[in-house]
């Protein structure tokens, strides 16, 4: 009776009764077969340190065919990984799909997840999924993985074509419909991704992965009500899924239901005690509810499975709420000396102690960390900002030379904190002199170089910022965000052609969606002013409007207004002109005066003249004339 033998084998293996496990396995081998038996052979071989038998049986698994999910192969590889034979397993898997013999379609995909596959070249990884597709043309998982690989290197159009490959099925399998929506989000078109995935889950309401992605996108966009609806679907479809409760908890918290959020985080953490995020969120809710002892108990449970800056932050917050000064200071120092701690997180930890009236102690501890051997960039930045906020910036400047000798990374952060603070507080000359004084240090790293240039631009030292950032073509690791201050500074000096050249180059680099949208918006505006309407339209289509800063929305709105009128039929131009004006006024009204990008008012005056010329008529010309002296004003 094979089912009983399988259960007996598992029980014997769990109790390390290997002789009895071997007897049960012999019964299975005689009366049953298939991947379920092969995986047990691998397990026993691993437990008896028989690597040759384990690899031989893995080879049989990798060439066997079966319907359904690859649970057996996954279990076998997990057992082999525990035995420490990953490299040998990778070689076996690779040989199965490269020796011109038949193989299981999962073998290439599992090879990709081995350390060997992970370190392989992109071409070799792509060849693995192509081998699976060639041998098994309807194997949707291979098309899905190929889409992921192509998307990871920015080859989005090719990835989209893979999702629609008719060989995979017509209509495409559910897996690829969902992946196509995911792909749009990956390339920055989140609104389009949401629309596509909503259609997928409408047609397939039990598609859990689709609901999970929707919840994630809604959460990222701040659309808490829609996130809650998606999370509710996840909980209904998978009531034992800790992640579903985690998403629902975050959505409830965003909507003000703190009690509901706390209950969901507690459920998620109970379902999966290793779900660190749920435990950390639960501590936060318990502290807000005044349940200090409960928060302390949850902290102990999370510490059994996790570590890291956020957990250390929660530990400091718990100690502060317990009014345990010595323990809180110890835990604050733990946060401050963790090299993975970002400045924002350290500020939260310091604030927890500040709220108990321990500000002097916080300053002492951060100062000691900053000048000591354990100095971190975050500690130096927060220490500098706190002193500057209390008009003690001179202490920071005095400490910088010595700090650069001990810890250049920490010193750079403190220097940049001072330079940015001086720009923010209306002391542009101090920003400029600080950057000049420590120029060699700040130029030694591309990140600090870019941030120093941005500080100069924020201080409206545009000529200095342009000169500082002018060597960007000779630097390694430059991304789009690093060039935004340079483009702004060039426009502020009426050097528009140079700014457009920078924008053209930056648009081809990696960078945050909002930054890329900014560059695309300026390029679209330049194209529309030159009468290249279709080029402008293409650039605007590539912009995901969700979550854009007001300054970027304003640039995009000016370009969109031009395109609206240019595309209108002659008899529809008056109406298009009216709509374009309202579109401009709405965007301008939402953008604070200090947030208007440098040079945009001048560009807008040119755009107003172009709008009038494209629209025709005396009223349009009169409006354009008015905008020359009062831009954005009705």
C-alpha positions as CSV (number, residue, x, y, z in Angstrom):
1,X,0.0,0.0,0.0
2,X,2.1,2.8,-1.4
3,X,0.4,5.8,0.4
4,X,1.1,4.2,3.8
5,X,4.7,3.4,2.8
6,X,5.2,7.1,1.8
7,X,3.9,8.3,5.1
8,X,6.0,5.8,7.0
9,X,9.1,6.9,5.0
10,X,8.6,10.6,5.9
11,X,8.0,9.7,9.6
12,X,11.1,7.6,9.8
13,X,13.2,10.2,8.0
14,X,12.0,12.9,10.4
15,X,13.1,10.7,13.4
16,X,16.4,9.9,11.7
17,X,15.4,6.2,11.6
18,X,17.3,5.7,8.3
19,X,17.2,1.9,8.3
20,X,13.4,1.8,8.5
21,X,13.2,4.7,6.0
22,X,15.2,2.6,3.6
23,X,12.8,-0.4,4.0
24,X,9.8,1.8,3.4
25,X,11.5,3.3,0.4
26,X,12.1,-0.2,-1.0
27,X,8.3,-0.9,-0.8
28,X,7.6,2.3,-2.6
29,X,10.2,1.5,-5.3
30,X,8.6,-1.8,-5.9
31,X,4.9,-0.7,-6.0
32,X,5.0,2.9,-7.1
33,X,7.1,5.3,-9.1
34,X,7.3,8.8,-10.4
35,X,8.8,12.0,-9.0
36,X,7.3,11.4,-5.5
37,X,9.4,8.3,-5.1
38,X,12.5,9.8,-6.8
39,X,12.5,12.8,-4.4
40,X,12.5,10.3,-1.4
41,X,15.5,8.6,-2.9
42,X,17.3,11.9,-3.0
43,X,16.3,12.7,0.6
44,X,17.6,9.4,1.8
45,X,20.8,9.7,-0.2
46,X,21.5,13.1,1.3
47,X,20.8,11.9,4.9
48,X,23.2,9.0,4.3
49,X,25.9,11.2,2.7
50,X,25.7,9.4,-0.6
51,X,26.3,12.3,-3.0
52,X,26.6,10.0,-6.1
53,X,23.2,8.5,-5.5
54,X,21.7,11.9,-4.9
55,X,23.1,13.3,-8.1
56,X,22.1,10.3,-10.1
57,X,18.5,10.5,-8.9
58,X,18.4,14.2,-9.4
59,X,19.3,13.5,-13.0
60,X,16.4,11.1,-13.3
61,X,14.1,13.8,-11.9
62,X,15.4,16.4,-14.3
63,X,14.7,14.1,-17.3
64,X,11.3,12.7,-16.1
65,X,8.0,14.1,-17.3
66,X,5.0,14.7,-15.1
67,X,2.0,17.0,-14.9
68,X,1.5,19.6,-12.2
69,X,3.8,21.8,-10.1
70,X,7.5,21.0,-9.6
71,X,7.2,20.2,-5.8
72,X,9.3,17.1,-6.0
73,X,12.2,18.7,-7.8
74,X,12.0,21.7,-5.4
75,X,12.1,19.4,-2.3
76,X,15.0,17.4,-3.8
77,X,17.1,20.6,-4.4
78,X,16.3,21.9,-1.0
79,X,17.6,18.7,0.5
80,X,20.7,18.8,-1.7
81,X,21.3,22.5,-0.7
82,X,21.2,21.5,3.0
83,X,23.8,18.8,2.3
84,X,26.0,21.4,0.7
85,X,26.1,20.0,-2.9
86,X,24.7,23.0,-4.7
87,X,27.5,23.2,-7.3
88,X,27.1,19.5,-8.2
89,X,23.3,19.9,-8.5
90,X,23.8,22.9,-10.8
91,X,26.1,20.8,-13.1
92,X,23.6,18.0,-13.2
93,X,20.7,20.3,-14.1
94,X,22.7,22.1,-16.7
95,X,23.8,18.9,-18.4
96,X,20.2,17.8,-18.7
97,X,19.1,20.6,-21.0
98,X,22.3,21.1,-22.9
99,X,23.0,17.5,-24.0
100,X,20.4,17.3,-26.8
101,X,18.3,14.8,-24.9
102,X,14.8,15.1,-23.5
103,X,14.5,16.9,-20.2
104,X,11.9,18.1,-17.8
105,X,11.0,21.8,-18.5
106,X,11.6,22.8,-14.9
107,X,15.3,21.8,-15.0
108,X,16.5,25.0,-16.8
109,X,14.4,27.2,-14.5
110,X,15.7,25.5,-11.3
111,X,19.2,25.8,-12.7
112,X,18.7,29.6,-12.9
113,X,18.1,29.6,-9.1
114,X,21.3,27.8,-8.2
115,X,24.4,29.9,-7.2
116,X,26.0,28.8,-10.5
117,X,23.0,29.9,-12.6
118,X,22.6,33.2,-10.6
119,X,26.3,34.1,-11.4
120,X,26.0,33.0,-15.1
121,X,26.1,35.6,-17.9
122,X,22.8,37.1,-19.1
123,X,23.2,35.3,-22.4
124,X,23.6,31.9,-20.7
125,X,20.6,32.5,-18.5
126,X,18.6,33.5,-21.5
127,X,19.7,30.4,-23.3
128,X,18.4,28.3,-20.5
129,X,14.9,29.6,-20.8
130,X,15.1,29.4,-24.6
131,X,16.0,25.8,-24.3
132,X,12.9,25.1,-22.2
133,X,10.7,27.0,-24.6
134,X,12.2,25.2,-27.7
135,X,11.7,21.7,-26.1
136,X,8.3,22.5,-24.5
137,X,6.6,25.3,-26.6
138,X,3.5,25.5,-24.4
139,X,5.4,25.6,-21.0
140,X,4.1,29.0,-19.7
141,X,6.5,29.2,-16.8
142,X,9.5,29.4,-19.2
143,X,7.9,32.3,-21.1
144,X,7.2,33.9,-17.7
145,X,10.8,33.6,-16.6
146,X,12.1,34.9,-19.9
147,X,10.0,38.0,-19.5
148,X,11.5,38.6,-16.0
149,X,15.0,38.2,-17.4
150,X,14.5,40.7,-20.2
151,X,12.8,43.2,-18.0
152,X,15.7,43.0,-15.5
153,X,18.0,44.5,-18.2
154,X,15.5,47.0,-19.5
155,X,14.5,45.1,-22.7
156,X,10.8,45.8,-22.1
157,X,9.5,45.6,-25.7
158,X,11.1,42.2,-26.2
159,X,9.6,41.1,-22.8
160,X,6.2,42.3,-23.9
161,X,6.4,40.3,-27.1
162,X,7.3,37.1,-25.1
163,X,4.0,37.5,-23.1
164,X,2.0,37.5,-26.3
165,X,3.9,34.7,-28.1
166,X,1.2,32.7,-29.8
167,X,3.2,29.5,-29.3
168,X,2.5,29.7,-25.5
169,X,-1.3,29.7,-26.2
170,X,-4.0,31.7,-27.7
171,X,-5.4,33.4,-25.7
172,X,-2.3,33.6,-23.6
173,X,-2.2,31.6,-20.3
174,X,-3.2,33.4,-17.1
175,X,0.4,33.4,-16.0
176,X,1.4,35.5,-19.0
177,X,-1.6,37.8,-18.8
178,X,-0.6,38.7,-15.2
179,X,3.1,39.0,-16.2
180,X,2.2,41.4,-19.0
181,X,0.5,43.7,-16.4
182,X,3.5,43.3,-14.1
183,X,5.8,44.3,-16.9
184,X,4.0,47.6,-17.5
185,X,4.5,48.4,-13.8
186,X,8.2,47.5,-14.1
187,X,8.8,49.9,-16.9
188,X,7.1,52.7,-15.0
189,X,3.6,52.6,-16.5
190,X,1.8,51.7,-13.2
191,X,-1.5,53.2,-14.2
192,X,-1.6,51.0,-17.3
193,X,-0.5,48.0,-15.2
194,X,-3.4,48.5,-12.8
195,X,-5.9,48.7,-15.7
196,X,-4.5,45.5,-17.2
197,X,-4.4,43.6,-14.0
198,X,-7.9,44.7,-13.0
199,X,-9.2,43.1,-16.3
200,X,-7.2,39.9,-15.5
201,X,-8.7,39.5,-12.1
202,X,-12.1,40.4,-13.4
203,X,-11.9,37.5,-15.8
204,X,-10.1,35.3,-13.2
205,X,-11.3,36.4,-9.7
206,X,-9.4,33.6,-8.0
207,X,-6.0,34.8,-9.3
208,X,-4.2,35.4,-6.0
209,X,-1.0,36.7,-7.6
210,X,-3.0,39.3,-9.6
211,X,-4.7,40.6,-6.4
212,X,-1.3,40.7,-4.6
213,X,0.2,42.9,-7.3
214,X,-2.8,45.2,-7.3
215,X,-2.6,45.6,-3.5
216,X,1.1,46.4,-3.9
217,X,0.5,49.0,-6.6
218,X,-2.4,50.6,-4.8
219,X,-0.3,50.8,-1.7
220,X,2.6,52.5,-3.5
221,X,0.2,55.0,-5.0
222,X,-1.5,55.8,-1.7
223,X,-4.9,54.4,-3.0
224,X,-5.7,52.9,0.4
225,X,-9.3,52.0,-0.3
226,X,-8.5,50.1,-3.4
227,X,-5.6,48.4,-1.6
228,X,-8.0,47.3,1.1
229,X,-10.4,45.9,-1.4
230,X,-7.6,43.9,-3.1
231,X,-6.3,42.7,0.3
232,X,-9.8,41.6,1.3
233,X,-9.8,39.4,-1.9
234,X,-6.4,38.0,-0.9
235,X,-7.6,37.1,2.6
236,X,-10.7,35.4,1.2
237,X,-8.8,33.4,-1.4
238,X,-6.0,32.4,1.0
239,X,-7.1,32.8,4.7
240,X,-3.8,31.2,5.9
241,X,-1.6,33.6,3.9
242,X,0.2,35.9,6.3
243,X,1.1,38.3,3.5
244,X,-2.6,38.9,2.7
245,X,-3.2,40.0,6.3
246,X,-0.1,42.1,6.2
247,X,-1.4,44.1,3.1
248,X,-4.8,44.4,4.7
249,X,-3.3,45.7,7.9
250,X,-1.3,48.4,6.0
251,X,-4.4,49.4,4.1
252,X,-6.5,49.6,7.3
253,X,-3.8,51.7,9.0
254,X,-3.7,54.1,6.1
255,X,-7.5,54.5,6.4
256,X,-7.3,55.2,10.1
257,X,-8.5,51.8,11.4
258,X,-5.6,51.3,13.8
259,X,-7.4,48.6,15.8
260,X,-8.1,46.6,12.6
261,X,-4.6,47.1,11.5
262,X,-3.2,45.8,14.8
263,X,-5.5,42.8,14.6
264,X,-4.3,42.0,11.1
265,X,-0.6,42.4,11.9
266,X,-1.1,40.1,14.9
267,X,-2.8,37.5,12.8
268,X,-0.1,37.7,10.1
269,X,2.6,37.3,12.8
270,X,0.9,34.4,14.4
271,X,0.5,32.6,11.0
272,X,4.2,33.2,10.2
273,X,6.5,34.1,13.2
274,X,9.3,34.6,10.7
275,X,7.2,37.4,8.9
276,X,9.4,40.2,10.4
277,X,7.5,43.0,8.7
278,X,4.2,42.0,10.4
279,X,5.9,41.8,13.8
280,X,7.5,45.2,13.4
281,X,4.2,46.8,12.3
282,X,2.5,45.1,15.3
283,X,5.0,46.6,17.7
284,X,4.3,50.1,16.2
285,X,0.6,49.7,16.7
286,X,1.0,48.3,20.2
287,X,3.1,51.3,21.2
288,X,0.6,53.7,19.7
289,X,-2.2,51.9,21.7
290,X,-0.2,52.3,24.9
291,X,0.3,48.5,25.1
292,X,3.9,48.8,26.1
293,X,4.2,45.3,27.7
294,X,2.6,43.7,24.7
295,X,5.1,45.5,22.4
296,X,8.0,44.3,24.5
297,X,6.8,40.7,24.3
298,X,6.3,41.0,20.5
299,X,9.8,42.5,20.2
300,X,11.3,39.4,21.9
301,X,9.5,37.2,19.5
302,X,10.7,39.1,16.4
303,X,14.3,39.1,17.8
304,X,14.2,35.3,17.7
305,X,14.1,35.4,13.8
306,X,15.4,38.8,12.7
307,X,17.9,41.5,13.2
308,X,18.7,44.8,11.3
309,X,18.2,48.5,11.6
310,X,14.3,48.6,11.8
311,X,14.3,46.0,14.5
312,X,16.9,48.0,16.4
313,X,14.7,51.1,16.0
314,X,11.7,49.3,17.4
315,X,13.9,48.1,20.3
316,X,14.9,51.7,21.1
317,X,11.3,52.9,20.9
318,X,10.1,50.2,23.3
319,X,12.9,51.0,25.8
320,X,12.0,54.7,25.5
321,X,8.3,54.0,26.1
322,X,9.3,51.9,29.1
323,X,11.2,55.0,30.4
324,X,14.4,52.9,30.7
325,X,17.0,55.6,29.9
326,X,20.1,53.4,30.1
327,X,18.6,50.7,27.9
328,X,17.2,53.2,25.4
329,X,20.6,54.9,25.1
330,X,22.3,51.5,24.5
331,X,19.7,50.7,21.8
332,X,20.0,54.1,20.2
333,X,23.8,53.5,19.9
334,X,23.1,50.1,18.3
335,X,21.0,51.9,15.7
336,X,23.6,54.6,15.2
337,X,26.5,52.2,14.7
338,X,24.7,49.9,12.3
339,X,26.2,50.7,8.8
340,X,22.9,49.7,7.2
341,X,20.9,52.3,9.1
342,X,19.6,55.2,6.9
343,X,19.5,58.7,8.4
344,X,15.7,58.8,8.4
345,X,15.5,55.7,10.6
346,X,18.1,57.0,13.0
347,X,16.1,60.2,13.3
348,X,13.1,58.2,14.4
349,X,15.1,56.5,17.1
350,X,16.5,59.8,18.3
351,X,13.0,61.3,18.3
352,X,11.7,58.4,20.6
353,X,14.2,59.5,23.2
354,X,13.6,63.2,22.6
355,X,10.0,62.6,23.5
356,X,11.0,61.5,27.0
357,X,13.1,64.6,27.5
358,X,16.4,63.0,26.8
359,X,17.6,65.3,24.0
360,X,20.9,66.1,25.7
361,X,21.7,62.4,26.1
362,X,20.8,61.8,22.4
363,X,23.2,64.6,21.3
364,X,26.0,63.3,23.6
365,X,25.6,59.7,22.3
366,X,25.4,60.7,18.6
367,X,28.4,63.0,19.1
368,X,30.4,60.2,20.7
369,X,29.5,57.8,17.9
370,X,30.4,60.4,15.2
371,X,33.9,61.2,16.5
372,X,34.6,57.6,17.5
373,X,35.8,54.5,15.7
374,X,32.2,53.3,15.0
375,X,31.1,56.4,13.1
376,X,28.5,55.8,10.4
377,X,27.3,58.1,7.6
378,X,23.8,58.2,9.1
379,X,25.1,59.1,12.6
380,X,27.3,61.9,11.3
381,X,24.4,63.3,9.2
382,X,21.9,63.3,12.0
383,X,24.4,64.6,14.6
384,X,25.2,67.5,12.2
385,X,21.5,68.3,11.5
386,X,20.6,68.4,15.2
387,X,23.5,70.8,16.0
388,X,22.6,73.0,13.1
389,X,19.0,73.1,14.1
390,X,20.1,74.6,17.4
391,X,22.4,77.2,15.8
392,X,25.5,75.2,16.5
393,X,26.6,74.8,13.0
394,X,30.0,76.1,13.9
395,X,30.7,73.0,16.0
396,X,30.1,70.9,12.9
397,X,32.5,72.9,10.8
398,X,35.2,72.8,13.5
399,X,34.9,69.0,13.7
400,X,35.0,68.2,10.0
401,X,38.8,68.3,9.4
402,X,39.4,65.8,12.2
403,X,36.4,63.7,11.1
404,X,37.8,63.4,7.6
405,X,41.0,62.0,8.9
406,X,39.2,59.3,10.9
407,X,36.2,58.5,8.8
408,X,35.8,60.1,5.3
409,X,32.4,58.5,4.7
410,X,30.9,59.9,7.9
411,X,32.6,63.2,7.3
412,X,31.1,63.5,3.8
413,X,27.6,63.0,5.2
414,X,28.2,65.7,7.9
415,X,29.6,68.1,5.3
416,X,26.6,67.6,3.0
417,X,24.2,67.9,5.8
418,X,25.7,71.3,6.6
419,X,25.8,72.4,3.0
420,X,22.1,71.5,2.4
421,X,21.1,73.1,5.7
422,X,22.8,76.4,4.8
423,X,21.0,76.4,1.4
424,X,17.6,75.7,3.1
425,X,18.2,78.4,5.8
426,X,19.1,81.1,3.3
427,X,22.9,81.1,3.5
428,X,23.9,80.3,0.0
429,X,27.4,81.7,0.5
430,X,28.1,79.2,3.3
431,X,26.9,76.4,1.0
432,X,29.3,77.5,-1.7
433,X,32.3,77.9,0.6
434,X,31.7,74.6,2.3
435,X,31.5,72.7,-1.0
436,X,34.7,74.5,-2.2
437,X,36.6,73.9,1.1
438,X,36.0,70.2,1.0
439,X,35.8,69.8,-2.8
440,X,38.4,67.0,-3.0
441,X,36.6,64.9,-0.5
442,X,33.1,65.5,-2.1
443,X,34.4,64.8,-5.6
444,X,35.9,61.4,-4.6
445,X,32.5,59.7,-4.7
446,X,29.8,60.1,-7.4
447,X,27.0,60.2,-4.9
448,X,28.5,62.9,-2.7
449,X,29.6,64.8,-5.9
450,X,26.0,64.8,-7.2
451,X,24.5,65.8,-3.8
452,X,27.0,68.6,-3.4
453,X,25.9,69.9,-6.9
454,X,22.3,69.6,-5.9
455,X,23.0,71.6,-2.7
456,X,24.6,74.4,-4.8
457,X,21.6,74.4,-7.1
458,X,19.2,74.6,-4.1
459,X,21.2,77.5,-2.9
460,X,20.6,79.1,-6.3
461,X,24.4,79.1,-7.0
462,X,23.6,78.0,-10.5
463,X,26.9,78.9,-12.2
464,X,28.8,77.1,-9.5
465,X,26.5,74.1,-9.7
466,X,27.0,73.9,-13.5
467,X,30.7,74.1,-13.1
468,X,30.7,71.5,-10.4
469,X,28.6,69.0,-12.3
470,X,30.1,69.7,-15.6
471,X,32.4,66.7,-15.6
472,X,29.5,64.2,-15.5
473,X,30.5,62.5,-18.8
474,X,33.8,61.5,-17.3
475,X,32.3,59.9,-14.2
476,X,31.3,56.3,-13.5
477,X,27.9,55.3,-12.1
478,X,26.0,58.5,-13.0
479,X,22.3,58.0,-13.1
480,X,19.4,60.3,-14.2
481,X,18.8,61.7,-10.7
482,X,22.4,63.0,-10.5
483,X,21.8,65.2,-13.6
484,X,18.6,66.9,-12.6
485,X,20.3,69.7,-10.7
486,X,22.6,70.3,-13.7
487,X,19.7,70.6,-16.1
488,X,17.9,73.0,-13.7
489,X,21.0,75.1,-13.3
490,X,21.6,75.4,-17.1
491,X,18.0,76.5,-17.7
492,X,18.3,79.0,-14.8
493,X,21.2,80.6,-16.8
494,X,19.3,80.6,-20.1
495,X,21.5,77.8,-21.5
496,X,18.6,75.9,-22.9
497,X,20.4,74.0,-25.6
498,X,22.8,72.5,-23.1
499,X,20.0,71.7,-20.7
500,X,18.2,69.8,-23.5
501,X,21.4,67.9,-24.3
502,X,21.7,66.8,-20.7
503,X,18.0,65.9,-20.6
504,X,18.4,63.8,-23.7
505,X,21.3,61.9,-22.2
506,X,19.6,61.5,-18.8
507,X,16.4,60.1,-20.3
508,X,18.4,57.1,-21.4
509,X,19.8,56.4,-18.0
510,X,18.4,54.5,-15.0
511,X,16.6,56.6,-12.4
512,X,13.5,57.1,-10.3
513,X,10.3,57.3,-12.4
514,X,9.6,60.9,-11.2
515,X,13.1,62.0,-12.3
516,X,12.7,60.3,-15.7
517,X,9.3,61.9,-16.1
518,X,10.8,65.3,-15.5
519,X,13.4,64.8,-18.3
520,X,10.7,63.4,-20.6
521,X,8.5,66.3,-19.8
522,X,11.2,68.9,-20.7
523,X,12.1,67.0,-23.9
524,X,8.4,66.9,-24.9
525,X,8.1,70.6,-24.3
526,X,11.2,71.2,-26.4
527,X,9.7,69.1,-29.2
528,X,6.3,70.7,-29.0
529,X,7.8,74.2,-29.2
530,X,9.7,73.1,-32.3
531,X,6.5,71.9,-33.9
532,X,7.5,68.2,-33.6
533,X,4.1,67.2,-32.3
534,X,4.3,63.5,-32.7
535,X,7.7,63.3,-31.0
536,X,6.3,65.3,-28.1
537,X,3.3,63.0,-27.9
538,X,5.4,59.9,-27.9
539,X,7.5,61.3,-25.0
540,X,4.4,62.2,-23.0
541,X,2.9,58.8,-23.5
542,X,5.9,57.3,-21.8
543,X,5.3,59.2,-18.6
544,X,3.4,57.6,-15.7
545,X,1.5,60.5,-14.1
546,X,0.9,58.6,-10.8
547,X,2.7,60.2,-7.9
548,X,4.5,62.9,-9.8
549,X,5.7,65.9,-7.9
550,X,3.9,69.2,-8.7
551,X,7.0,70.7,-10.4
552,X,7.1,67.8,-12.8
553,X,3.3,67.9,-13.4
554,X,3.6,71.6,-14.3
555,X,6.3,70.9,-17.0
556,X,4.3,68.0,-18.4
557,X,1.1,70.2,-18.4
558,X,2.8,72.9,-20.5
559,X,3.9,70.3,-23.0
560,X,0.5,68.6,-23.0
561,X,-1.3,71.9,-23.6
562,X,0.8,72.6,-26.8
563,X,0.1,69.1,-28.1
564,X,-3.6,69.4,-27.4
565,X,-3.9,72.4,-29.6
566,X,-1.4,71.2,-32.3
567,X,-3.4,68.0,-32.7
568,X,-6.8,69.6,-32.9
569,X,-8.6,70.0,-36.2
570,X,-8.8,73.6,-37.5
571,X,-12.5,73.9,-36.5
572,X,-11.8,72.4,-33.0
573,X,-8.8,74.6,-32.2
574,X,-10.7,77.3,-30.2
575,X,-12.1,74.6,-27.9
576,X,-8.7,72.9,-27.6
577,X,-7.2,76.2,-26.8
578,X,-9.7,76.8,-24.0
579,X,-9.1,73.3,-22.6
580,X,-5.3,73.8,-22.8
581,X,-5.5,77.0,-20.8
582,X,-7.6,75.4,-18.0
583,X,-5.1,72.5,-18.0
584,X,-2.3,74.9,-17.5
585,X,-4.0,76.9,-14.8
586,X,-4.9,73.8,-12.9
587,X,-1.3,72.5,-12.9
588,X,0.1,76.0,-12.0
589,X,-2.4,76.4,-9.2
590,X,-1.3,73.2,-7.6
591,X,2.4,74.1,-7.8
592,X,3.8,76.3,-5.0
593,X,5.9,79.2,-6.3
594,X,9.1,77.9,-4.7
595,X,8.6,74.6,-6.5
596,X,8.4,76.0,-10.0
597,X,11.6,74.7,-11.8
598,X,14.2,77.3,-12.7
599,X,13.7,78.7,-16.2
600,X,10.2,77.3,-16.6
601,X,8.5,80.7,-16.5
602,X,10.6,81.8,-19.4
603,X,9.9,78.7,-21.3
604,X,6.2,79.2,-20.6
605,X,6.2,82.6,-22.2
606,X,7.6,81.1,-25.3
607,X,5.0,78.3,-25.1
608,X,2.2,80.9,-24.7
609,X,3.2,82.5,-28.0
610,X,3.3,79.1,-29.7
611,X,-0.1,78.3,-28.3
612,X,-1.5,81.5,-29.7
613,X,0.1,81.0,-33.0
614,X,-1.2,77.4,-33.3
615,X,-4.7,78.4,-32.2
616,X,-5.0,81.6,-34.2
617,X,-7.3,84.5,-33.5
618,X,-7.1,87.8,-31.7
619,X,-8.2,86.5,-28.3
620,X,-5.4,83.9,-28.3
621,X,-2.8,86.6,-29.2
622,X,-4.1,88.9,-26.4
623,X,-3.9,86.1,-23.9
624,X,-0.3,85.3,-25.0
625,X,0.6,89.0,-24.6
626,X,-0.8,89.0,-21.1
627,X,1.2,85.9,-20.2
628,X,4.4,87.7,-21.0
629,X,4.1,89.8,-17.9
630,X,1.9,87.6,-15.7
631,X,2.6,84.0,-16.5
632,X,0.1,81.4,-15.2
633,X,-2.4,84.2,-14.3
634,X,-5.9,84.1,-15.9
